[in-house]
Amino acid sequence: MDSLYSLFVNALAQSQPRKIVLALSGGVDSRVLLDLLAQYQHDFDCHCLAVHVHHGLSQNAESWAQQCQTWCQAANIALVVERVELSLTGRSIEESAREARYLALAKHLEAGDVLLTGQHSDDQLETFLLALKRGSGPKGLSAMAQQMPFGQATIIRPLLRISRSQIEAYAQDKHLVWVDDESNQDIRFDRNFIRHQISPLLQQRWPHFSQAVQRSSELCAEQEALLEELLSDKLRQAMGKNQSLSIDCLSQHSERVRGQLLRMWLSALGQKMPSRDHLSKLWQQVALAREDANPILNLSGGQVRRSNGELYWVEAAKDISQWQHNIALEQRLTLPEHLGSLQLILTGSGQLSSDALARGSLEVIFNPEGLSAHPVGRRHSRKLKKLFQEYGVPSWLRRRTPILLCDGEVAAIADLFIDQRFAGQDCELIWDRTATVM
């Protein structure tokens, strides 16, 4: 069984992690990883942490967390238990649990850290077959990589080329105890159906089927990497500010190249791969929609939208059109929905008049409905809806752009214009978007 530890050490050899975080479910896979990590910590004197995500889906969930605590104390590895609540809106339990799990794990990872997860070759086979069922292309059929970026950290799967039976043999040889999640027997879940009904037949007929799937996954990953390498310059040329994508640049390429560039764009934004049908709709119904349209394609986690000849990915966001808050000079106001902060600063080189602003109460809102303004340098006042159009503000940002009111009158639109009634030189409206999420 020393060979398993050697594989573990080799998997971490090139990473030189600042900290190693183990995703500890309590199942046999992560239980074996905990045992290997305890030995690794002893041999290499590194900083290690285990994180157990408590989904609360099983009546045994509390005892699993307690069991993980006992094992970690024995291994001299600190444990954090993360309790999560699942959002099942439009998603399966499996998908929601996975998303919640990785969000919880990400809280404990910083640049240079390594996250260890316990997937093995049987998991790889299941992932490959699930991707095949969905009709995935090379990227989906690449299944799981042994090592991949995860934010500024790295995910490493040391057991990916090891079978479940080898892992269980190690655990039994070491007299390890682990927990069994009863939901793993429920074949209503696709992965469990493959695990219990399909994989045994395939392995019985072709004993090396898992290894063949691993080779196919790696070949698909190589093909996908080659495509990205060959098209990376074209993607950079098409990308604009705020990670938008030029429709004109895309239209100069063949349908195949254009489809791959769209996939690469969404992948770079951390989004799931769209289906072929979604790709077709993205191009035909969003990119090529008539000029006066406001096309939207809803995908998992957000939307693809168009503005001024560019495609944008827009994250799902809460409606903040009813939000309002008072603001005062030299006061930093934190805006909702990660939109940063707003501040009125007295200065000798601003564009606002502090005297004009002092004549009324000041507040910040996001709803332009019914409001008009007369920007400095313009001959007439206009409705904010028309002004937003003229200034090229995308439709989905028009209710996410801070409006400064003085006694109910528009004094300024952050980063856009100053109303001439409030123009001056001794005050400046600063919108710090450091925390902004597009």
C-alpha positions as CSV (number, residue, x, y, z in Angstrom):
1,M,0.0,0.0,0.0
2,D,3.1,2.3,0.1
3,S,2.5,2.8,-3.6
4,L,-0.6,4.8,-2.8
5,Y,1.4,7.2,-0.6
6,S,4.0,7.5,-3.3
7,L,1.3,8.5,-5.8
8,F,0.0,11.0,-3.3
9,V,3.5,12.6,-2.8
10,N,4.1,12.7,-6.5
11,A,0.8,14.4,-7.1
12,L,1.8,17.2,-4.8
13,A,5.5,17.3,-5.8
14,Q,5.2,20.2,-8.3
15,S,2.7,22.3,-6.5
16,Q,4.7,23.5,-3.4
17,P,1.5,24.6,-1.7
18,R,1.3,27.3,0.9
19,K,-1.5,25.4,2.6
20,I,-3.2,22.1,1.8
21,V,-7.0,22.0,2.2
22,L,-8.7,18.6,2.2
23,A,-12.4,18.3,1.2
24,L,-13.4,15.7,3.9
25,S,-16.8,14.2,3.3
26,G,-16.1,11.2,5.5
27,G,-16.6,8.7,2.7
28,V,-13.9,6.1,2.1
29,D,-12.2,8.3,-0.6
30,S,-11.6,11.4,1.5
31,R,-11.0,9.2,4.6
32,V,-8.1,7.6,2.8
33,L,-6.9,11.1,1.7
34,L,-6.9,12.2,5.4
35,D,-4.7,9.2,6.3
36,L,-2.3,10.0,3.5
37,L,-2.3,13.7,4.3
38,A,-1.5,13.0,8.0
39,Q,1.6,11.0,6.9
40,Y,2.5,13.8,4.4
41,Q,2.2,16.5,7.1
42,H,4.5,14.5,9.3
43,D,7.1,14.0,6.6
44,F,7.0,17.5,5.0
45,D,5.9,19.7,8.0
46,C,3.3,21.6,5.9
47,H,0.2,23.6,6.9
48,C,-2.9,21.4,6.5
49,L,-6.6,21.9,7.0
50,A,-9.7,19.7,6.5
51,V,-13.1,21.1,5.7
52,H,-16.3,19.1,6.1
53,V,-19.3,20.5,4.3
54,H,-22.5,19.8,6.3
55,H,-25.4,19.8,3.7
56,G,-28.0,18.8,6.2
57,L,-29.7,16.4,3.7
58,S,-29.3,13.3,5.8
59,Q,-30.5,12.5,9.3
60,N,-26.9,11.2,9.9
61,A,-25.3,14.5,8.8
62,E,-24.5,15.6,12.4
63,S,-22.9,12.3,13.3
64,W,-20.8,12.4,10.1
65,A,-19.4,15.8,11.1
66,Q,-18.6,14.5,14.6
67,Q,-16.9,11.5,13.2
68,C,-14.7,13.7,10.9
69,Q,-13.8,15.8,14.0
70,T,-12.6,12.6,15.8
71,W,-10.5,11.5,12.9
72,C,-8.9,14.9,12.4
73,Q,-8.0,15.2,16.0
74,A,-6.3,11.8,15.8
75,A,-4.5,12.9,12.6
76,N,-3.5,16.2,14.2
77,I,-5.2,18.1,11.4
78,A,-7.5,21.1,12.1
79,L,-11.1,20.7,10.9
80,V,-13.7,23.3,9.9
81,V,-17.3,22.3,9.6
82,E,-19.2,24.4,7.0
83,R,-23.0,24.3,7.3
84,V,-24.7,25.2,4.0
85,E,-28.3,25.6,2.8
86,L,-29.1,24.4,-0.7
87,S,-31.0,26.5,-3.3
88,L,-32.9,24.1,-5.4
89,T,-34.5,26.6,-7.8
90,G,-34.4,25.1,-11.2
91,R,-31.6,22.7,-10.3
92,S,-31.1,19.2,-9.1
93,I,-30.1,18.3,-5.6
94,E,-26.8,17.0,-6.9
95,E,-26.0,20.2,-8.7
96,S,-27.0,22.4,-5.8
97,A,-25.1,20.4,-3.3
98,R,-21.9,20.5,-5.5
99,E,-22.2,24.2,-6.0
100,A,-22.7,24.8,-2.3
101,R,-19.8,22.5,-1.4
102,Y,-17.3,24.3,-3.6
103,L,-18.4,27.7,-2.5
104,A,-17.9,26.6,1.1
105,L,-14.4,25.2,0.3
106,A,-13.4,28.3,-1.6
107,K,-13.8,30.3,1.6
108,H,-10.7,28.6,3.0
109,L,-8.4,28.9,-0.1
110,E,-6.0,31.7,-0.9
111,A,-3.4,32.2,-3.7
112,G,-0.9,29.3,-3.7
113,D,-3.1,26.9,-1.7
114,V,-4.1,23.4,-2.9
115,L,-7.5,21.8,-2.5
116,L,-7.5,18.0,-2.3
117,T,-10.5,16.1,-3.5
118,G,-11.1,12.3,-3.5
119,Q,-12.3,11.5,-7.0
120,H,-11.0,8.2,-8.5
121,S,-11.0,6.4,-11.8
122,D,-14.6,5.0,-11.2
123,D,-15.8,8.6,-10.6
124,Q,-14.0,9.6,-13.9
125,L,-15.9,6.8,-15.7
126,E,-19.2,8.0,-14.3
127,T,-18.4,11.7,-15.2
128,F,-17.5,10.7,-18.7
129,L,-20.7,8.7,-19.2
130,L,-22.8,11.5,-17.8
131,A,-21.1,13.9,-20.3
132,L,-21.7,11.4,-23.1
133,K,-25.4,11.3,-22.1
134,R,-25.6,15.1,-22.3
135,G,-24.1,15.0,-25.8
136,S,-21.0,16.9,-24.7
137,G,-18.1,17.8,-27.0
138,P,-14.4,17.5,-26.2
139,K,-14.4,19.9,-23.3
140,G,-17.2,18.0,-21.5
141,L,-15.7,14.6,-22.4
142,S,-12.4,15.8,-20.9
143,A,-14.2,14.9,-17.6
144,M,-11.9,15.7,-14.6
145,A,-8.3,16.8,-14.7
146,Q,-5.9,15.5,-12.1
147,Q,-4.8,19.1,-11.5
148,M,-6.7,22.3,-12.4
149,P,-7.0,26.0,-11.3
150,F,-9.6,26.9,-8.8
151,G,-9.7,30.6,-8.4
152,Q,-6.1,31.5,-7.3
153,A,-5.7,28.1,-5.8
154,T,-5.3,24.6,-7.4
155,I,-7.4,21.5,-7.2
156,I,-5.5,18.3,-7.1
157,R,-7.1,14.8,-7.4
158,P,-4.3,12.5,-6.2
159,L,-6.5,9.3,-6.6
160,L,-7.9,10.0,-10.1
161,R,-6.0,7.0,-11.6
162,I,-6.8,4.7,-8.7
163,S,-9.9,2.5,-8.6
164,R,-12.5,2.4,-5.9
165,S,-11.5,-1.2,-5.1
166,Q,-7.9,-0.2,-4.6
167,I,-8.9,2.7,-2.3
168,E,-11.1,0.4,-0.2
169,A,-8.3,-2.2,0.0
170,Y,-6.0,0.5,1.4
171,A,-8.6,1.5,3.9
172,Q,-9.1,-2.0,5.1
173,D,-5.4,-2.7,5.3
174,K,-5.0,0.4,7.5
175,H,-8.1,-0.5,9.6
176,L,-9.7,2.8,8.7
177,V,-13.4,3.5,9.4
178,W,-15.5,5.7,7.2
179,V,-19.1,6.8,6.8
180,D,-21.5,5.5,4.1
181,D,-24.0,8.1,2.7
182,E,-27.2,6.2,2.2
183,S,-28.1,8.5,-0.7
184,N,-25.3,6.8,-2.7
185,Q,-27.5,3.8,-3.1
186,D,-30.4,5.8,-4.6
187,I,-30.4,5.0,-8.3
188,R,-32.9,7.7,-9.0
189,F,-29.8,9.9,-9.2
190,D,-28.0,9.5,-12.6
191,R,-24.6,9.0,-11.1
192,N,-25.7,6.3,-8.7
193,F,-27.6,4.6,-11.6
194,I,-24.4,4.5,-13.6
195,R,-22.4,3.4,-10.6
196,H,-24.6,0.5,-9.6
197,Q,-26.2,-0.6,-12.9
198,I,-23.9,0.3,-15.7
199,S,-20.3,0.5,-14.6
200,P,-20.2,-3.1,-13.2
201,L,-21.4,-4.5,-16.5
202,L,-18.9,-2.5,-18.5
203,Q,-16.0,-3.5,-16.1
204,Q,-17.1,-7.1,-16.2
205,R,-17.1,-7.2,-20.0
206,W,-14.0,-5.0,-20.4
207,P,-11.8,-5.0,-17.2
208,H,-9.7,-2.1,-18.5
209,F,-12.6,0.1,-19.5
210,S,-11.9,2.7,-16.8
211,Q,-8.3,3.1,-18.1
212,A,-9.6,3.4,-21.7
213,V,-12.0,6.2,-20.5
214,Q,-9.1,7.9,-18.8
215,R,-7.1,7.9,-22.0
216,S,-10.1,9.2,-24.0
217,S,-10.6,12.0,-21.5
218,E,-7.0,13.0,-21.7
219,L,-7.1,13.0,-25.5
220,C,-10.2,15.2,-25.5
221,A,-8.5,17.5,-23.0
222,E,-5.5,17.7,-25.3
223,Q,-7.7,18.5,-28.3
224,E,-9.5,21.2,-26.4
225,A,-6.2,22.7,-25.2
226,L,-4.9,22.7,-28.8
227,L,-8.1,24.5,-30.0
228,E,-7.8,27.1,-27.3
229,E,-4.1,27.6,-28.1
230,L,-4.8,28.1,-31.8
231,L,-7.7,30.5,-31.3
232,S,-6.5,32.4,-28.2
233,D,-5.3,35.4,-30.3
234,K,-8.6,35.6,-32.2
235,L,-10.4,35.6,-28.8
236,R,-8.2,38.4,-27.5
237,Q,-8.9,40.5,-30.7
238,A,-12.6,40.0,-30.2
239,M,-12.7,40.8,-26.4
240,G,-13.5,44.4,-25.4
241,K,-13.6,46.2,-22.1
242,N,-15.7,44.7,-19.4
243,Q,-15.0,41.3,-21.0
244,S,-17.5,42.0,-23.8
245,L,-17.2,40.3,-27.2
246,S,-17.3,42.1,-30.5
247,I,-20.1,40.8,-32.8
248,D,-18.3,42.3,-35.8
249,C,-15.1,40.3,-35.0
250,L,-17.1,37.1,-34.6
251,S,-19.0,37.6,-37.9
252,Q,-15.7,37.4,-39.8
253,H,-15.2,33.8,-38.8
254,S,-16.8,30.5,-39.9
255,E,-19.6,29.1,-37.9
256,R,-17.3,26.4,-36.3
257,V,-14.7,29.0,-35.3
258,R,-17.3,31.4,-34.0
259,G,-18.9,28.6,-31.9
260,Q,-15.6,27.7,-30.4
261,L,-14.8,31.4,-29.6
262,L,-18.2,31.7,-27.9
263,R,-17.5,28.6,-25.8
264,M,-14.0,29.9,-24.9
265,W,-15.5,33.3,-23.9
266,L,-18.0,31.7,-21.6
267,S,-15.4,29.4,-20.2
268,A,-13.1,32.3,-19.4
269,L,-16.0,33.9,-17.5
270,G,-16.3,30.8,-15.4
271,Q,-19.7,29.7,-17.0
272,K,-21.0,26.3,-18.0
273,M,-20.7,25.2,-21.6
274,P,-23.8,26.0,-23.6
275,S,-25.6,23.4,-25.6
276,R,-25.5,23.6,-29.4
277,D,-29.0,24.9,-29.4
278,H,-28.1,27.6,-27.0
279,L,-25.1,28.6,-29.1
280,S,-27.3,28.9,-32.2
281,K,-29.8,31.0,-30.2
282,L,-27.0,33.2,-28.9
283,W,-25.9,34.1,-32.4
284,Q,-29.2,34.2,-34.2
285,Q,-31.5,35.7,-31.6
286,V,-29.1,37.9,-29.6
287,A,-26.1,38.8,-31.8
288,L,-28.2,39.2,-35.0
289,A,-31.4,40.6,-33.5
290,R,-32.7,43.8,-35.1
291,E,-31.0,47.0,-34.0
292,D,-33.8,48.4,-31.9
293,A,-34.3,45.1,-30.0
294,N,-33.1,44.3,-26.5
295,P,-32.3,40.6,-26.9
296,I,-31.7,38.3,-23.9
297,L,-30.6,34.7,-23.7
298,N,-31.1,33.2,-20.3
299,L,-28.5,30.6,-19.3
300,S,-27.6,29.0,-16.0
301,G,-26.4,31.7,-13.6
302,G,-27.0,34.7,-15.9
303,Q,-27.8,36.1,-19.3
304,V,-26.1,36.9,-22.6
305,R,-27.1,40.4,-23.8
306,R,-26.2,42.8,-26.5
307,S,-25.4,46.5,-26.5
308,N,-23.6,48.7,-29.1
309,G,-22.4,45.8,-31.2
310,E,-21.0,43.8,-28.2
311,L,-22.1,40.7,-26.4
312,Y,-22.0,40.8,-22.6
313,W,-22.4,38.2,-19.9
314,V,-24.6,39.5,-17.2
315,E,-24.7,37.8,-13.8
316,A,-28.1,37.1,-12.2
317,A,-28.7,40.1,-10.0
318,K,-31.3,41.3,-7.5
319,D,-33.6,44.2,-8.4
320,I,-32.3,47.3,-6.6
321,S,-34.6,49.9,-8.3
322,Q,-36.3,50.6,-5.0
323,W,-33.1,51.1,-3.0
324,Q,-32.4,54.6,-1.7
325,H,-30.0,56.1,0.9
326,N,-29.1,59.5,2.1
327,I,-25.5,60.8,1.5
328,A,-23.5,63.7,2.8
329,L,-20.3,65.5,1.9
330,E,-17.1,63.5,2.7
331,Q,-19.2,60.4,3.5
332,R,-18.5,57.1,1.9
333,L,-21.7,55.3,1.0
334,T,-21.6,51.5,0.4
335,L,-23.8,50.6,-2.5
336,P,-25.9,47.4,-2.7
337,E,-25.2,44.3,-4.8
338,H,-21.4,44.6,-4.8
339,L,-21.6,47.9,-6.8
340,G,-18.8,49.5,-4.8
341,S,-19.1,52.8,-3.0
342,L,-20.0,56.4,-3.7
343,Q,-18.4,59.5,-2.1
344,L,-18.9,63.3,-2.4
345,I,-15.5,64.9,-1.9
346,L,-14.7,68.7,-1.6
347,T,-11.9,69.5,-4.0
348,G,-10.6,72.4,-6.1
349,S,-10.9,70.5,-9.4
350,G,-14.4,68.9,-9.3
351,Q,-17.4,69.5,-11.5
352,L,-20.1,69.9,-8.9
353,S,-21.0,72.9,-6.8
354,S,-21.1,72.3,-3.0
355,D,-23.3,75.5,-2.6
356,A,-25.9,74.1,-5.0
357,L,-25.9,70.7,-3.3
358,A,-26.2,72.4,0.2
359,R,-29.6,73.8,-0.8
360,G,-31.4,70.5,-0.4
361,S,-31.2,67.0,1.0
362,L,-29.0,64.5,-0.9
363,E,-29.8,60.9,-1.6
364,V,-28.7,58.2,-4.0
365,I,-31.2,56.0,-5.9
366,F,-31.1,53.6,-8.9
367,N,-34.5,54.0,-10.4
368,P,-34.4,56.5,-13.4
369,E,-38.2,56.2,-14.1
370,G,-39.9,59.6,-14.5
371,L,-36.7,61.6,-14.0
372,S,-35.2,64.2,-16.3
373,A,-31.8,66.0,-16.4
374,H,-30.0,68.7,-18.3
375,P,-26.4,67.6,-18.7
376,V,-23.7,70.3,-18.8
377,G,-22.9,71.1,-22.5
378,R,-26.4,70.1,-23.8
379,R,-29.1,72.5,-25.0
380,H,-32.1,70.8,-23.5
381,S,-33.2,68.5,-20.7
382,R,-34.3,65.0,-21.5
383,K,-35.7,62.0,-19.8
384,L,-33.0,59.8,-18.2
385,K,-34.1,56.9,-20.3
386,K,-33.2,58.8,-23.5
387,L,-30.0,60.1,-21.9
388,F,-28.9,56.6,-21.0
389,Q,-29.4,55.6,-24.6
390,E,-27.5,58.5,-25.9
391,Y,-24.6,57.9,-23.5
392,G,-24.5,54.2,-24.6
393,V,-25.3,52.7,-21.2
394,P,-26.4,49.1,-21.7
395,S,-30.1,48.6,-20.7
396,W,-29.3,46.2,-17.9
397,L,-27.0,48.8,-16.2
398,R,-29.5,51.6,-16.3
399,R,-31.0,50.5,-13.0
400,R,-27.5,49.7,-11.5
401,T,-26.0,53.2,-12.1
402,P,-26.1,55.5,-9.1
403,I,-28.2,58.6,-9.4
404,L,-27.5,61.6,-7.1
405,L,-30.6,63.5,-6.2
406,C,-30.8,66.9,-4.5
407,D,-34.3,67.5,-3.1
408,G,-35.7,65.1,-5.7
409,E,-33.9,66.7,-8.7
410,V,-31.1,64.9,-10.6
411,A,-27.8,66.5,-9.7
412,A,-25.5,63.9,-11.3
413,I,-25.3,60.4,-12.7
414,A,-22.2,58.7,-11.4
415,D,-19.4,58.5,-14.1
416,L,-21.8,59.9,-16.7
417,F,-22.7,63.6,-16.4
418,I,-23.5,66.6,-14.1
419,D,-26.7,68.4,-14.4
420,Q,-26.0,72.1,-15.3
421,R,-28.1,73.4,-12.3
422,F,-25.5,71.8,-10.0
423,A,-22.3,72.4,-12.0
424,G,-19.3,73.9,-10.2
425,Q,-15.6,73.3,-9.4
426,D,-15.3,72.5,-5.7
427,C,-17.0,69.1,-5.3
428,E,-16.5,65.7,-7.0
429,L,-18.7,62.6,-7.1
430,I,-16.5,59.5,-7.0
431,W,-17.8,56.0,-7.8
432,D,-15.3,53.4,-6.6
433,R,-16.2,50.2,-8.3
434,T,-13.6,48.1,-6.6
435,A,-16.2,45.6,-5.5
436,T,-18.3,45.8,-8.7
437,V,-19.4,42.5,-10.2
438,M,-20.5,42.7,-13.9
